Amino acid sequence: MGSPAAAKELQKDLENKANDLSKLQKDIAKNHQIRKKYTIQLGENELVLKELDLLTAEANVYKLIGPVLVKQDLAEANANVRKRIEYISAELYV
């Protein structure tokens, strides 16, 4: 049989590995939540882009900034949504 010192060392090694595993599981859960958030945002922005594509050039577009709706140019709104989709996609598919 092994010595008590060897058993104690093995116990410590197992505890360290269990702690490492726990940290990895927390990281995976955190990354999953972040990915879920980005996936939802991507879907929302793609839906907004589809809606913007249905509008005519003279349509009024408003952007919510805090509690205020601010009139925005259709081309600018379209460009902002496309850039947001590009950013979110880059974060998702890195």
C-alpha positions in Angstrom: 0.0 0.0 0.0 1.1 3.6 -0.6 2.3 5.9 2.1 0.1 8.4 3.8 2.1 11.2 2.3 1.5 9.8 -1.2 -2.2 9.5 -0.5 -2.4 13.0 0.8 -0.5 14.3 -2.4 -3.0 12.3 -4.6 -5.9 13.8 -2.7 -4.6 17.3 -3.2 -4.0 16.7 -6.9 -7.6 15.4 -7.3 -8.9 18.5 -5.5 -7.0 20.8 -7.8 -8.3 18.9 -10.8 -11.9 19.1 -9.5 -11.4 22.9 -9.0 -10.1 23.3 -12.5 -13.1 21.3 -13.9 -15.5 23.5 -11.9 -13.9 26.7 -13.4 -14.1 25.2 -16.9 -17.8 24.4 -16.4 -18.5 28.0 -15.2 -16.7 29.4 -18.2 -18.7 27.1 -20.6 -21.9 28.2 -18.9 -20.9 31.9 -19.2 -19.9 31.5 -22.9 -23.2 29.7 -23.6 -25.2 32.6 -22.1 -23.2 35.2 -24.1 -23.7 33.2 -27.3 -27.4 32.9 -26.6 -27.6 36.7 -26.1 -25.8 37.3 -29.4 -28.0 34.8 -31.3 -31.1 36.5 -30.1 -29.7 40.0 -31.0 -28.8 38.7 -34.4 -32.3 37.4 -35.1 -33.8 40.7 -33.9 -31.5 42.7 -36.1 -32.2 40.5 -39.2 -35.9 41.0 -38.6 -35.4 44.8 -38.4 -33.4 44.7 -41.6 -36.2 42.8 -43.4 -38.7 45.4 -42.2 -36.5 48.3 -43.3 -36.1 46.7 -46.8 -39.9 46.8 -47.1 -40.0 50.6 -46.7 -40.0 53.2 -49.5 -37.3 55.9 -49.7 -39.7 58.5 -48.3 -40.8 56.5 -45.3 -40.2 57.9 -41.8 -37.9 55.9 -39.6 -37.5 56.6 -35.9 -34.8 55.4 -33.6 -35.4 55.0 -29.8 -32.8 56.8 -27.9 -33.6 56.5 -24.2 -37.2 57.6 -23.8 -37.2 59.6 -27.0 -38.0 58.7 -30.6 -35.6 60.5 -33.0 -36.2 60.7 -36.7 -33.5 58.9 -38.7 -32.7 58.7 -42.4 -33.7 55.3 -43.9 -30.2 54.8 -45.5 -28.5 55.6 -42.2 -30.8 53.2 -40.3 -30.2 50.5 -42.8 -26.4 51.0 -42.6 -26.5 50.9 -38.8 -28.5 47.7 -38.7 -26.2 46.1 -41.3 -23.1 47.1 -39.3 -24.7 45.7 -36.1 -25.4 42.4 -37.9 -21.8 42.3 -39.1 -20.5 42.9 -35.6 -22.7 40.4 -34.0 -21.9 37.8 -36.6 -18.2 38.4 -36.1 -18.6 37.8 -32.4 -20.7 34.7 -32.9 -18.5 33.0 -35.5 -15.0 33.7 -34.2 
